[in-house]
Amino acid sequence: MTVIQPGGIKNVPDGFSGKVKWESPSNIALVKYWGKTGNQIPANPSISFTLKESKTKTQIEYTKRKEISDKPHVRFFFEGKEAGQFGEKTFLFLKKVDIYFPFLSELELTIDTENTFPHSSGIASSASGMSAMALGLMSIEKKLNPEMSEHYFYQKASFIARLGSGSACRSVYGGLTTWGESSLSNSSNEIAIPLTDTHPVFDDFQDTILLIERGQKEVSSTVGHGLMHTNPYAKTRFAQAQDNTTQLNEILKSGNLEEFGALVESEALTLHGMMMTSTPYFMLMKPNTVAVIHDLWAYRKATGNHVYFTLDAGANVHLLYSKSEAEQVLQWIKNELIGYCENKMYICDAVGHGPQAI
């Protein structure tokens, strides 16, 4: 692994200006990251699918400033409108990473971002947004340093994205990725790495997201991560995640869907179990979340189809299944499950190939 050190290019040439644009997808964890230490360091490893359609598109326009300042100079627009709250978060992120991009003190930035998925829909916009931002900053650095290797470009992008949102480091790569030190080769707490040698069935695995409840969560993920410091089951959970990371890596190579589903569903329920055993305890699942899970178990028993669920830190349900079974599963969703969704809304997505410059 390349070690990312503070410092880098300074002295931006006169007339340096332009714009870069990236689209970067969100991801859904299969082995869950819950709990962190230090500067966005995970307390346990995770494995995730990078999605295909649920993306953030971010354009960064830059020009050399007339006067150098120790503070980033940035204007932030969300879907074409100047956004104060998001802009403040972006400013704090840029301030946090400027030790790795010294040239930022010499630039004026205008950032315009938009999502391809509805706001407050349970898709991790911080993962897609921060990874798109990190990739844009790396593109500016590469314009100043054309000799930069592609390997270093993506490793540093993953490192920088992590500082904005932990799970964002996984969105820098397509397919299946892992983040956090584990038994897997080259694993790291500071960057994500792509998993290779996985079974072809997972190349186009489907993820249909049932929007059980939209809106801001009652307890943020940041607060939930912090509560793991005092959770009496945290140590056992972190050990379990290590074991599950090792096991899932082998399952992903073998393509055994029954073993895949059993582990992934257990991981989802364990995540919410950690929430319910924290002090103070809290619950993000809703009655319709539980109803969907029970209907899924009954459907799977009746049909033998390989469809499984996972949950993020919220009420929405991700249904995971192979593309070969998509027609039948989608018909079942339309016939039986959309009544559980807020305004009958759901999102069809799948494993994607990762971000791209546009």
Residue pairs with C-beta under 8 A, 6 or more apart in sequence:
1 155
1 186
1 188
1 190
1 191
1 193
2 151
2 152
2 155
2 156
4 100
4 155
4 156
4 159
4 160
4 190
4 191
6 99
6 100
7 99
7 100
7 102
8 100
8 101
8 102
8 103
8 141
9 102
9 103
9 141
9 144
9 145
10 102
10 103
10 106
11 106
12 64
12 103
12 106
12 107
12 144
13 64
14 64
15 64
16 62
16 63
16 64
16 107
16 143
16 144
17 62
17 63
17 64
18 61
18 62
18 143
19 59
19 60
19 61
19 62
20 59
20 60
20 62
20 136
20 139
20 140
20 143
20 357
21 57
21 58
21 59
21 60
21 136
21 357
21 358
22 57
22 58
22 132
22 135
22 136
22 139
22 355
22 356
22 357
22 358
23 55
23 56
23 57
23 58
23 116
23 132
23 355
23 356
23 358
24 55
24 56
24 58
24 128
24 129
24 131
24 132
24 135
24 171
24 172
24 354
24 355
25 50
25 51
25 52
25 53
25 54
25 55
25 56
25 128
25 171
25 174
25 352
25 354
25 355
26 50
26 51
26 54
26 55
26 56
26 117
26 123
26 124
26 125
26 127
26 128
26 171
27 48
27 49
27 50
27 51
27 124
27 127
27 167
27 170
27 171
27 177
28 48
28 49
28 51
28 124
28 207
28 310
28 312
28 318
29 46
29 47
29 48
29 167
29 170
29 267
29 310
29 312
30 46
30 47
30 48
30 49
30 248
30 263
30 264
30 267
30 310
31 45
31 46
31 47
31 241
31 244
31 245
31 248
31 263
31 267
32 46
32 241
32 267
32 268
32 270
32 271
33 42
33 43
33 44
33 45
33 46
33 166
33 167
33 179
33 180
33 241
34 43
34 44
34 224
34 225
34 228
34 237
34 271
34 274
34 313
35 42
35 43
35 44
35 225
35 228
35 229
35 231
35 234
35 237
35 238
35 274
36 42
36 43
36 166
36 225
36 228
37 43
39 163
40 162
40 163
40 166
41 189
41 190
42 166
42 179
42 180
42 189
43 228
43 234
43 238
44 180
44 237
44 238
44 241
44 242
44 245
45 178
45 179
45 180
45 181
45 182
45 184
45 187
45 241
45 242
45 245
46 167
46 170
46 178
46 179
46 180
46 241
46 245
47 176
47 177
47 178
47 195
47 245
47 248
47 249
47 252
48 167
48 170
48 176
48 177
48 178
48 179
49 175
49 176
49 202
49 205
49 207
49 320
49 351
50 170
50 171
50 173
50 174
50 175
50 176
50 177
50 351
50 352
50 353
50 354
51 123
51 207
51 349
51 350
51 351
51 352
52 349
52 350
52 351
52 352
52 353
53 116
53 117
53 347
53 348
53 349
53 350
53 352
54 115
54 116
54 117
54 123
54 128
54 209
54 347
54 349
55 115
55 116
55 117
55 128
55 132
55 355
56 113
56 114
56 115
56 116
56 125
56 128
56 129
56 131
56 132
57 113
57 114
57 115
57 116
57 132
57 358
58 111
58 112
58 113
58 129
58 132
58 133
58 136
59 111
59 112
59 113
59 136
60 109
60 110
60 111
60 133
60 136
60 137
60 139
60 140
61 109
61 110
61 111
61 112
62 107
62 108
62 109
62 110
62 140
63 107
63 108
64 106
64 107
64 108
65 73
65 106
65 107
65 108
68 105
68 106
69 105
70 105
71 95
71 105
72 91
72 94
72 95
72 98
72 104
72 105
72 109
73 107
73 108
73 109
74 87
74 90
74 91
74 94
74 108
74 109
74 110
74 111
75 82
75 87
75 109
75 110
75 111
76 82
76 83
76 86
76 87
76 90
76 91
76 111
76 112
76 113
77 83
77 110
77 111
77 112
77 113
78 86
78 113
78 114
79 113
79 114
79 115
80 112
80 114
86 113
90 111
90 133
93 130
93 133
93 163
93 164
94 104
94 109
96 163
96 164
97 137
97 160
97 163
97 164
98 104
98 105
100 156
100 159
100 160
101 137
101 140
101 141
103 140
103 141
103 144
104 137
107 140
111 133
111 136
113 129
113 132
113 133
115 123
115 125
115 128
115 129
117 123
117 125
117 347
118 211
118 214
118 345
119 125
120 214
120 215
120 216
121 209
121 211
121 214
121 316
121 345
121 347
122 209
122 211
122 212
122 213
122 214
122 312
122 314
122 315
122 316
123 209
123 347
124 165
124 167
124 312
126 164
126 165
126 167
126 168
127 165
127 167
127 168
127 170
127 171
128 168
128 171
129 164
129 165
129 168
130 161
130 164
130 165
130 168
131 157
131 161
131 168
131 169
131 171
131 172
131 355
132 355
133 161
133 164
134 157
134 158
134 160
134 161
134 164
134 168
134 172
135 157
135 161
135 172
135 355
135 357
137 157
137 160
138 153
138 156
138 157
138 160
139 357
141 148
142 148
142 153
154 172
154 173
155 191
157 172
158 169
158 170
158 172
158 173
158 191
158 192
159 169
159 190
159 191
161 168
161 169
161 171
161 172
162 168
162 169
162 179
162 190
162 191
162 192
166 179
167 179
169 179
169 191
169 192
170 177
170 178
170 179
170 192
171 354
171 355
172 192
172 354
172 355
173 192
173 193
173 194
173 354
174 194
174 351
174 352
174 353
174 354
174 355
175 194
175 195
175 198
175 202
175 203
175 351
175 352
175 353
175 354
176 194
176 195
176 198
176 202
176 252
176 351
177 192
177 193
177 194
177 195
178 184
178 187
178 192
178 193
178 195
178 245
178 249
179 187
179 188
179 189
179 191
179 192
179 193
180 187
180 188
180 189
180 245
181 187
181 188
181 189
182 242
182 245
182 246
183 242
183 245
183 246
184 193
184 195
184 245
184 246
184 249
186 193
187 193
195 249
195 252
197 253
198 252
198 253
199 252
199 253
199 254
199 255
200 255
201 255
201 257
201 322
202 252
202 255
202 351
203 351
204 323
204 350
204 351
205 320
205 321
205 322
205 323
205 350
205 351
206 319
206 320
206 321
206 322
206 323
206 326
206 329
206 348
206 349
206 350
207 318
207 319
207 320
207 349
207 350
207 351
208 318
208 319
208 321
208 329
208 330
208 333
208 346
208 347
208 348
208 349
209 316
209 317
209 318
209 319
209 346
209 347
209 349
210 292
210 316
210 317
210 318
210 319
210 333
210 337
210 338
210 340
210 341
210 346
211 316
211 341
211 342
211 343
211 345
211 346
211 347
212 286
212 288
212 289
212 292
212 315
212 316
212 317
212 340
212 341
212 342
213 286
213 288
213 314
213 315
213 316
213 342
214 342
214 345
217 284
217 313
217 314
218 282
218 284
219 275
219 282
219 284
221 313
224 274
224 275
224 278
224 282
224 313
227 275
227 278
227 279
227 280
228 234
228 237
228 274
228 278
230 278
230 279
231 237
231 274
231 277
231 278
231 279
232 277
233 273
233 274
233 277
234 274
237 270
237 274
240 270
241 267
244 263
244 266
244 267
247 259
247 263
248 260
248 263
248 264
251 259
251 260
251 263
252 260
257 306
257 322
258 306
260 308
261 306
261 308
261 320
264 308
264 309
264 310
264 320
265 308
265 309
265 310
267 310
268 309
268 310
268 311
269 311
271 311
271 313
272 283
272 284
272 285
272 311
275 281
275 282
275 283
275 284
275 313
276 282
276 283
284 313
284 314
284 315
285 311
285 315
286 315
288 315
288 340
288 341
289 311
289 315
289 316
289 317
291 340
292 309
292 317
292 337
292 340
293 309
293 317
295 336
295 337
296 307
296 308
296 309
296 319
299 305
299 307
299 332
299 336
300 306
300 307
300 308
303 328
305 321
305 325
305 328
305 329
306 321
306 322
306 325
307 319
307 320
307 321
307 325
307 329
308 319
308 320
308 321
309 317
309 318
309 319
309 320
310 318
310 320
311 317
311 318
312 318
319 329
319 333
321 329
323 350
330 348
333 346
337 346
338 344
338 346
